[in-house]
Amino acid sequence: MLRYLTAGESHGTCLSGIIEGFPAGVKITPAYIAAQLRRRRLAPGRSARQTAETDAFDITAGMSGGVTTGAPIALIIKNISREVPPPSSLPRPGHADLAGMLKYDTLNAALIRERASARETAMKTALGCFARRLNELLGISVISRVISVGGAIGLAIDKAPAALRRARREGDTLGGEFELVFENVPAGLGSCAQADRKLGPRLGSALLGINGVKGFEIGGGFVLAAMGGKTVLRDPELSGGLDGGMTNGRRLVLRCAVKPVPGLPGGAISTDLKSLRKKLSISKTSDTTAVYAAAVVAEHAASLELANALLEKFGGDSLKEMRPRVEEWRKRTRRILQRL
Ligand code: EPS
């Protein structure tokens, strides 16, 4: 079983991460990880903070000579921006602040926002690179694309940069949707036996765990509710590659909705929990949209879950052990799928 954990605050010394249960023999270069971190950091719509961060990282355990050893892999990503925000009893509306202050019984919102920050997704992306690489070496690819920004969809997606510029000018932020596609996924990953073993909910949990993600769809998703059974059966792609919680040999298609970033440049009225006075909460967060960055994070969060499902089905402590098992399985299932 693949497990991972992240730690670290947005303006702390560094982010830390551990991935455990990862097979030996997977070659991965620092440049591979750096490229994915760059895609996330420099995605459209981000704030000036991103030009300060370099996401320089160190792999401190679990690799030898550029190849994984089977031991837990540990990473750190250094933070450049270390100016820890001063204590504040004013929760920023729409952020984790209020819920976290209630939960952890504190009047200091800064303690909450430091960990709830999307800075954490830098480490999730770095850890996900290992899973992405393993999947890739087993023949599986993943891509994402943003399919709507602030309501602009289809061909109008070309207007997204203009919509983002307008939102920035008007002190507003935008949400959006992205799609993830995994190709060449072996059939039979996941299970229909128990809800927590179904791959759909597992991928949903990974993706809904990304900051700002509020909606998740598999294949046709919410549109299926308005369609007739005859129509749906004519287009097997609408299942999104999953039936009964298991991959069916088709490509895996997942979609997520990301809410607009709640930190508006002009601030929002909130209630100070000490004085109980209404005050303007000015958020330093100036991302105009998180949807492009979230799509990159999602590729990696979902890759971790898919790698987990591959390890569950095929087992193995090394890539050498896994590869022939996956190949043999592909041959067997292809023989049946080709006859359909
Ligand atoms: C974030 C607020 C911003 C973002 C940050 C996430 O940071 P700051 O409060 O310093 O302006 O830039 O994202 C990252 C640093 C990152 O690497 O993604 C928030 O509140 O979620």
Boltz pocket constraint, residues with backbone or C-beta under 6 A from the ligand:
constraints:
  - pocket:
      binder: B
      contacts: [[A, 10], [A, 47], [A, 49], [A, 50], [A, 53], [A, 81], [A, 113], [A, 116], [A, 117], [A, 118], [A, 119], [A, 120], [A, 121], [A, 122], [A, 284], [A, 285], [A, 286], [A, 287]]
      max_distance: 6.0
